Amino acid sequence: MRESSASPSSRSSQSSQSSPSPQPARPAPSSSRSAASARHDVVTWGAAADQLGQGTADRGYRLVVHTSTAGSDLRVRLSNAFGDRPLDLDSVYAGLQSAGAALKPGSNRRLTFAGARTVTVPAGATAWSDPLPGTLPAGSNLVVSLHSPDAAGPATGHGMAMQTSYLTQGDHTAEESAANWTATTGSWWYLDSVSVRPKDPDTGAVVALGDSITDGWASTSDQNRRWPDYLARRLQKAGTEVKGVADEGISGNKVLADGAGQAALNRLDRDVLSQPGVRTVFLFEGVNDIKAHTGVTAADLIAGYQQVVRRAHAAGKCVVASTVGPFQGWPEWDQAGEAVRRQVNQYIRTSGEFDGIADFDRILRSPYDQARMLPFLDGGDHIHPNDKGMQAMADSVDLAGLDCDR
């Protein structure tokens, strides 16, 4: 990160143990938005929290994440949402990736929490770092290195990162060399959000609430080719105030029932509405509810969507929803599930209950068999799009529709 000559932010550097500092309300008239939201933070990266097995004492994690929007005064949010005891972290650094576990010389700097070098995150809680002076470019490979001397019990993180990160024993967080970071992990541990303060105070973010398709399964690992990544790159070039993107997909996730992660309805506040600067929720879930053969009807799923809309609107956020994509050829597909999918998609397209829609079903389906994915876009299992499918989905999103006022 490029260090700024400016003095540290006037914003309080107090660490939050439960949620980020409340953001100023966004009034409906865009002309008055600047004054109301001046100096606000915006999420530039996010990943949904889940349980990740057991914590390991004296373990170091070097976590590689790809940012969306640019800004200054970087902050990271550490999560112990699924822990059953306090999580102690005695060293946390942030730098820029050079290659692998190696960092760009001079970029690795210590993060503090309420002025301290250490932080204890209570069970079930999160903690924000103090702002780190300096600027972070859009589309950066940020590296957050952290060490816990005594982690134990259930660990919190994101299982399917589609990104290689690195492990070590002992505290090597301050090192920019990769020499001691010889083990790898495909998960993000204890880190669930990164925010920045954009130069333009009108900048906002969109948060994608989804399942494995949003999480990036069948896209190329380490290349940031999930559909929210493609969307973020489009937004950086567009004349829209929405620039930040957080990917809150969990593989196997459902709208209504816990299982692969908490249900969308149960994690909405933590993973989505708590993100700094979020303006729009992008809802793309439902296929796992449909294919699970648990008796979920179209009416059940629609009622779940309506809950998301009500809660997001109550928080002053817009909701854009996408239709559920085709999945014939996946082992759990059947005609009954296909009928539910089509009923749900009809509701999404015609109900008028959302602030905007995206029609990923139309983008992905074969013109010759609308229950099947177009082979050119199929990742091979007939439910998850490949890189080209991910890009086609992102390219179909109406960018202006992500930027609405409530």
Salt bridges, closest charged atoms under 4 A:
GLU3 OE2 - ARG109 NH1 3.98
ASP41 OD2 - ARG11 NH1 2.07
ASP41 OD2 - ARG75 NH1 3.62
ASP41 OD1 - ARG197 NE 3.72
ASP58 OD1 - HIS147 NE2 2.72
ASP73 OD2 - ARG197 NH1 3.41
ASP84 OD1 - ARG85 NE 2.78
ASP90 OD1 - HIS147 ND1 2.75
GLU175 OE2 - HIS172 ND1 2.73
ASP192 OD1 - ARG77 NE 2.89
ASP215 OD1 - HIS158 NE2 2.74
ASP229 OD2 - ARG226 NH1 2.59
GLU241 OE1 - ARG33 NH1 1.92
GLU241 OE1 - ARG279 NH1 3.10
ASP269 OD1 - ARG311 NH2 3.38
ASP271 OD2 - ARG267 NH1 3.02
ASP271 OD1 - ARG270 NE 3.04
GLU285 OE2 - ARG267 NH2 3.38
GLU332 OE1 - LYS291 NZ 2.82
ASP334 OD2 - HIS293 ND1 3.45
GLU338 OE2 - ARG341 NH2 2.83
GLU338 OE2 - ARG342 NE 2.67
ASP355 OD2 - HIS313 NE2 2.76
ASP355 OD1 - ARG406 NH1 2.75
ASP359 OD2 - ARG349 NE 2.83
ASP361 OD1 - ARG341 NH1 2.80
ASP361 OD2 - ARG349 NH2 2.79
ASP361 OD2 - ARG365 NH1 2.94
ASP369 OD2 - ARG372 NE 3.49
ASP378 OD2 - HIS382 ND1 2.71
ASP381 OD2 - HIS384 ND1 2.58
ASP387 OD2 - ARG225 NH1 3.03
ASP403 OD1 - ARG33 NH1 3.71
ASP403 OD1 - ARG279 NH1 2.90
ASP405 OD1 - ARG26 NH1 3.23
ASP405 OD1 - ARG33 NH2 2.20
